[in-house]
């Protein structure tokens, strides 16, 4: 059995942590480049998970935010945000849950 290689992108630690940024290329005369982040597929078992996480804060601060945003459009419609679960041929479709923390 062979295992695919891992890829880790990690910004440096310091008094303030470094920033890791993935950015599509600028389109000078046409559409800008896209960025795709995708979990791995499996031809035999389950596909991988995709986790977007803001870790717990330290003792003197707040946890970070997660922002999902479409840009402003000068002409035409702005972008769409779609959350969907996949089709399940042998069971139930997945769920989408939204939960607010206690405080």
Secondary structure, 3 states (H helix, E strand, C coil): CCCCCCCCCCCCCCCCCCCCCCCCCCCCCCCCCCCCCCCCCCCCCCCCCCCCCCCCCCCCCCCCCCCCCCCCCCCCCCCCCCCCCCCCCCCCCCCCCCCCCCC
